[in-house]
Amino acid sequence: MHYRTLHFIILLLLLLYPTDVFSLEVGDLAKDFALRDAKKNIVTLGDMVSSNDITILELLSVYCHACAEKIPRINDIQKKFEPRGVKIVAVAVGNDQTEVDTFLQKFKPSYTVYADPGKTTFHLYNIQSVPQFFFIDNTGVITYKGSSKNIKIFEKNINAQLQKGGMELYAGDTAPGFSLESINGDVVNVAFGNARANTIIGFIDSFDDEADRTAHMLRTLCAEYNHAGMRVFAVATADVAENIKKSFKDNQDELPFLIDNDRTVFSQYNVSDSAEIIVINKKGRIINRSSNTTYNELVAFLGKSAAHTPQETAAKDIDMLNSLLPDIHEMEPISLDKDHIYAGTDTRGEKYYIRIVKRNILCDVCTDVYFVHTIDKSGFYRHIVLVNPFELYGTPIDAADFIKQFIGKSFHKLFMANGNVDMITGATKTCLKFIEAFNENEDVFGKFIDDPEFDATFRKKLCYEAQAEIELALQLYLGEHQSKIEDINVADLAPYCTAGKLPKCRSGGGYQIIIFNGIPRIMCTVHGLDPESATFH
């Protein structure tokens, strides 16, 4: 793909895909919500947070085994820290009050569990599994996020947050900017709050094996992540920086060594260990600080804390469809009111509409639902491909017979569990979510496929998108060539388009360069100019 076509792809995907709701991370403000307690009184997270030094919010499901198993440990934490201003509250995502009452009687948590049958918190916090824990300080900032696997380090994080004060900086605090001179004599201003990606600062105040290892780790991070916008700095005294740089075996090092001889920045960040690494997010808040961490541990943390952009998510979906449905080509995204789908053509010229389905089960027994299915132009299901296999306690199970029940059926058909669809024993929740997605298709595709005018409308929409792509290619071409418009052939623009070739009009139209209202435009001989274009009027 020509690198310049990325500009067009990003523009197109921004138009076609709504903004994702990203997961909340350390340093973000917790999102407030209102639920009813067992007595039907309205309670809000904001009220809880403002009255406690630390509020620990757990999102769980009453059917989650891991959630139930950890209750005795969480009860102990509640008992130990409640006198110090720590309160634990839980929200049962997707469960009603009756289910919560049964859960309370059986497992006896010593903290309050609120019912959230409408999954308000699921959408606000965009969780992918339960249990999920969020530590929130009394200003509403998330200072820690973890799963049940992290309970053993809960106490360490609670103690650190309760003891912080003065200039001490912890996860969730705003990182102060600073200016230092580099080892090369340049003044480097390090500011936060408007960065493209995370910033990593490694503090090194001695020359020993641990400091040398940390410096090499920072150097590797700098080389591997710099292209993505991540900034990596090493802060050290001049003699330490010189000694560490000498230990590097080649001269290709680009890791900025910043000199802090009077330890001003060390003091700002309250660094006491000989080699400490602090990670700061794009919003300028500290999201992690650690000593003696390994490269793999740090990379794993960075991977979890980086939210995917809508563009990245859409591009991955397109790549996934190409691999799962190799016989279908010329895939084009279509934006609908309630969903987005794709249209494609197979090797025989047959048209298919494609939908990606993702459903979170919120259960540690069953697998989350993630699959792709196609509908032919007559409205019948033709392909169903699992992205995630059906699993039971992490072990794949055969779902072939279950899936076959949907092939060849009309999207108008309503499916009923244990009625006209047989279930898989032990994977009830997965099967129900699967069926639910198919029953949604009547609403998703109904007016869409049954509209006799749709095909022509669809082709025109794709043509207008192709015009936008070629027009961007024209602008890129003009930026590199001193050519008159009348001397440019549309074919000259191919290297600047996606995949290095001109898109085609599905109705057989040809593209021409014209001047409209003094602006160079691309027009189709069949569909004309896009009437919704900002440059049309």
N, C-alpha and C positions, 0 to 999 in steps of 0.2 A: 504494500500500500504506500502511495506517495505521501510523504509526511505532511504535505500541505493540505491533504484532504481531511486531516484530523479536525481542522477548523470547521469544515462543513458538517462533519459527523457530530461534533459537539453541539453545534447550532441546531441540527435536525433533531437530535435526541432530547434536547431541552424543550423543544416544541411538542414532541410526541409523548413524553413521559412526565407525569406529575412529580413534584418534589417528594422524595422519600422522607419518611419520618425517621431520622437517625436515632440510634440508641443513645440514651443519656450516659455520659461518662464522668469520671472524676473531674471536678472543676466546673461542671455545668450546674446551673440552678435546677433544683428538683422541681418537677411540675406538680402544681397543686391539684387536688381533686377533692370531690365531696362524695361521701357514701353515707348510708344509713347504718346505725348500729342495731343491735338485737331489739332495742326498744323503739326503733323507727326514728330515732333522733338523728339529725344530720351532723356529721363530723367532717372536718377538713384536715388535710395534711398540714396546711399552714398553721392551724391552731396548735397542733401537736409540736411542730418544729419550734415555734416561738416560745414554748413553755419548757423546753428541754435543752440541755447542753448538747446532747447527741440524740438523734432519733434514728433508730435502726428500722428501716422499712424492709419487710420480707414479702416478696410476691410468691405465692404458692398455689398449689391445687390440692383439694382434699383427697384426690385420688393418686397423688404422687407419693411413691414409697419413700424416696429420699427425704421428702419434706417431713413425713411422719417420723422417720428414724432419727432425725436430728433434733427433735423436740426436747428430749432430756438435756442435751448439751446447751441448747438455747435457753432453756429454763434456768440452768446454772448461771449463764451469763447475765440474764435478767436479774436474778437474785443478788449477784455479786456487785453489779454496777448501778442498779436502780438508785441506791442511796447517793450516788455521785452525779445524778442528773442524766442518766441514760435510760431511754425508754424504747422498748421493742414493740412494734405493731406489725401485724401481718394482714395481708389482703388475699383472699381466696379468689383467684382469677377465674371467672366463668362459673362460679358456684353460687347457688342461692342460699338464703338464710337457713333453710331446712337442712341442706347438705352440710353447712358450717356447724350447725348445732350437733349433728351426728358426729362430726369430726372432733368437736370439743369434748364430747362425752367419752369418746373412745381413746383419744391420745392425750387429753388434759394439758394443753399448753398453759403456762402461767401468765401469758401475755394475751392481749386482745386480738381477735381475728375478725376482720370485717368481710362481709359478703360483697362480691363485685360481679353479679350475674351478667352485667352488660359489658364486661371486659374493658372498662374504662382505663384501668391502669395498664393493661396489656398494650393498648394502643399508645398511651401517653409515654410509656417507658420502652416500648418496642422491644420487649424481651423475646428471646428465642427459646428459653427453657426455664423450668422452675426446679428448685427454688433459686431466686435471685435476691441478693441483699444489697441495700444501699444505705450507707452511713451518711447522715445529713446533719450539718451543724446548725446552730440556732439562727444563722443568717440565710439558711435555705440552700447552701452549697453542698453538693455531693463530695464527700471526702474519701469515700472508699466504695468499691463495688466488687462483689464476689459471689461465688456459688457455695453450695454446701461443702465442697471440697476444701474451702478456705477457712472453715470454722476455727481450725487450730491457730490461725493467726489473727482472729478477731480481737482477742484480748490485747495483743501487741498494738493493734491499730487504735483501739479504744483508749488505752493508756497514753499513747502518744498524743492523741487529740485532746484528752483531758488535761495533759500537762503542758501543752503549748502556751506560749505567752511571749510578750516582748517582741524581739526581732526574729524569733524562731519561725521558720516557714515549714509548713507541712502540705500534704496533698490537699488541694482545694484552695490554697492561698494564692493570691496574685503574685507573680514573679516580678521583682523589681528589675528594671533595665539598668544598664551600666555601660561605661566606656573604658576600654583598656587598650594599651598598645600591644601590637603583636610582636612576635619575636623578630619579624622582619622590619620593625620600625613604623608600621602603619597603625593609625588610630582606628579601632573597630568599635562602632556603636552597636550595642546589642539591645534591641527593643522588642517588645512582645505585644500581642493583642491583635495583630493583623497579618500573621504569617500564613504562608501557603500550607505548611505542615508543622509537625511537632519540632521542637528544638531540644537538643541534648547538650548538656553542659557537664563535662567531666572535670572535677576538682582533684588536682594532684599536688600534694605538698611535700613529697619526699621522693628520693630516687632509690627504689628498691624493686624487687621482683614483682610485687603486686602493682606498683605504680606503672611499671613497664608494660605489664599485661593489660592494664586499663587503657594505657595510651594506644597500644596496638589495636584493642577492641574499638576504641573511638575512631581510629584511622580506618578500620574496615567498614564501620557504619557510615563514615563520611563518604567513602568510595562507592558504597552500594546504594545509598539513599539520597545522595546529593541531587541526583537528576530528578527526583520526585519532589524537590523543594525542601527537604529536611535539612535543618542547619545543625552542625555538630561543632562544638568548640571544646578545647582543653584549656583550663585556667590553672596556671601554675606560677611559681616564682621563676625568675630568669634562669638561675643556675639549674633548677630542676628541669625546665623546658629544654635547655641546651643539652643536658645529659641524656634526656629521653630521646631527643631527635637523633642524637648520634647512634643510638641503638638500632635505628631503622636501617634496613639493609640496602635500600635504593634511594634515589633522589626524586621519586614521583609522589612524595607525600604532599597532600593538599590540606591536611588537618590544621586549622588555625590554632596556634598556640598563643594564648593571651597572657600577658605578664601582669601579675598582681603581687608585686613585691611587698607592699605594706598590708596585704591581706584584707583590703577593704571589702572586696566582693565575697571572700571567704566568710567574713563576719556578717555581711548582708544576708547570706544564705545559711548562716549558723552551721558551717561545715566543720566538723571536728575529726572525722576519719581521714586517714592518709589518702584514700582514693574513693571518692563518692561520685555517683552519677545521678543527675537530676533531669527529669523529663518534663517539659513544659508544652502544653497543648497550643493549638492555633489561637485560642482566645486569651492566652497569656496566663493561664493558671497551672500551677504545679500539679502533675498527675501521678508522679512517682519519684521517690528518691531512695537510693539503695547503695550499699557498699558490698564489695566482694561478690557482685553479681556476675554471671557468666554471659557470654555473647548470646547463646541460645535462649537463655532466660529473658534477656532484654529484647531480642527479636520477637519472641513469643508475646511479650507484653505489648510491644509496638503494634503487632499484628492485631491484637484484640482491641486496642484502643483506637485504631484508625477506622473511621466509618467510611463506607464506600459511597462515592458520589452517584447521583442518578445516571450520569453518563457511563461510569464504569459498570454499574449494574446492568444497564441496557446492552452494552457491548458484550458483556459476558453471556447474557441471554441469547444474543444472536449467534455467538460462537457455539453455545451449547446446542441450539436448534440445528445448526449445520452438521454437528457431529451425531446427533440422535436421529435425524431424518435426512440421511445422505441422498435419498432419491428425490427429495423436494428441493428445488432451487429457486432463484429469483425471489427470495423472501422479502416481503415489504411490510413494515409495521403499520398498523392502523389504530388510531386513537378513538376509543368509544367513550360513551358517557360514564360507564361504570367499570371499564376494564381497558386493557390494550391487548390486541391480538396481532397475528401475522397472516399474510396471504402468501401462498407460494404455488408453484406449478411443478408437477412431477415430470419424469422423462417422457411420458406419453402425452403431455400437454393438459393433463387433468388438473383443475384448480382445487386447492385445499385451503381451509381456514384453520389456523393453529392457535391454541391457547395454552399458556403455561399456568399451572396451578400449584400454589404453595399454601399449605395449611399447617399451623403449629398445633400439635396434639397436647402439649403441656403435660406430658406423662413420661415417666422414666421406664415404662414397660414397652409401649408401642413406639413405632417410628413416626416421625413427622411425615406428612403427605407432601410429595414433590414429584409431579409428573407432567408430561406433555401429551396432549391429544389433538387429533385433527378431525375436521368435519368436511365432507366433500360438498360440492356445489348443490347436491340434492338434499343436504342436511343430515347425512348419516355418518356415524363415527367409523373411522377407517384405521387410524393408528392410535395406540396408547403405549407410551414408553415411560417407564419409571426412571426418574433421575436418582431418587433414593429407593433402595429396595425395601420391601416390607420386612420388618424385624420384630423379634420378640426377645426382650432382654438382651439386645445387641446381636442376636443370632438371626441371619436371613431366613425367611420362610418363603415357600413357593406361592406366588400370587397369580400364576398364569391362568388357572381356571377361573378365579375371581374376575380377572380383567377381561377374559373372553366373553363374559356375560354382557358387556357393553358394546362390543364390536358389531357393526352392522345395524345397530338400533338408531332410531331417529332422535335428534336432539330435542324433539318435542315430548318424548316419552318421559314420564315421571317414574323414577326408580324408588322401590321401597325395600328396606332391609328385611330379610327373612320373609319377603313377600314375593316379588319377582326377581330378587337378587339374593343369592346364597352368601352367607358371611364366612369369614375365616375364623375358626375357633381360636380365641386368645388374642386376636387382633381386631376386636370389635370397634374400638375408637378409630383406628386407621381406616377401616372399611366405611364407617359412617361418614367420615370427612371426605372420603373418596366419592361416595354417593352424593353427598351434599353439593360437591363441586359440579357434578353432572346435572343435578337438578337446577342449578343456577343458569345453565346454558340457555334455557328457554328465554330467560330475561336478557341475557347477554347477547344472544344471536338472533332472537325472534324477529324484530323489525328489520334486522340487518340482512339476513339471508332471504327472507320471504319477500323483500321489496324488489319488484321486477326492475326498478330503475337503479338498483344498487350497483350493478356491475359497471354501468356507464359512469355513475358518480365516483365509484372507486377508482376507475382508470383515470378520470380527470384529476382526482386528488393526487394520485401518484405522479401524474404528469406535472402538476404544479410544484411538487416536491423536487422533481428532476430539474425543472426550470431554475429553482432556487439553488440547487447544487451547481449547475452550469454557470449561473450568474456569479456565484462566489468564485468559481474557477476563472471566470473572465476577469474579475477584479485582481486575483492573484497573478494572472498572466500580465495584465497591464502594469502591475507593480514591478515586473521584472523586464518588460520590453517597452521600448519607445516606439510603439506601433500605432498607426491610425486605425480606428474601428473598421473602416472599409477594407483595410488590408488583412483583417483577421478572419480566418476560417474557423467555424465551430470545431472542426476536427483538431485544430491547434490546441484546444482546451482540454483534450482527453487526459494528458499527463497530470493535470491538476484536479481531476475528479476521482471519486472513490474507485479503488482497484485499477486506476490508470486508464479508465475507458469511459466514454460518454454513456450516461444512462439512456434507456430507450423508452419511448412513449408506448404504452401498452395498446393504444388504439392505432398504431402505425404512423403517427405524425412525425414530422421532421422538425428540427430546431434551427432557428435563424437568429442572427444578431441584428437587432434593430435599435433605433434611437427613439425613446418615448419620453416626452416631457424633458428633453435634454439629457436623459440618462440612458446609458447603454443597457439594453435588456435582452433577455432570451425569450423568444416566442415560439409556440408550437403551431404547426400548420393546421392541426385539427382542433385543439382546445384554445388557441389564442393565448393571451396573457392572463396570469392569475389575478382575478378581480379583488382578492383579499390582500394582495401585496401592498406594502406600505408605499411603494414607489409607483403604484398604478395610478393613483388619483392625482 
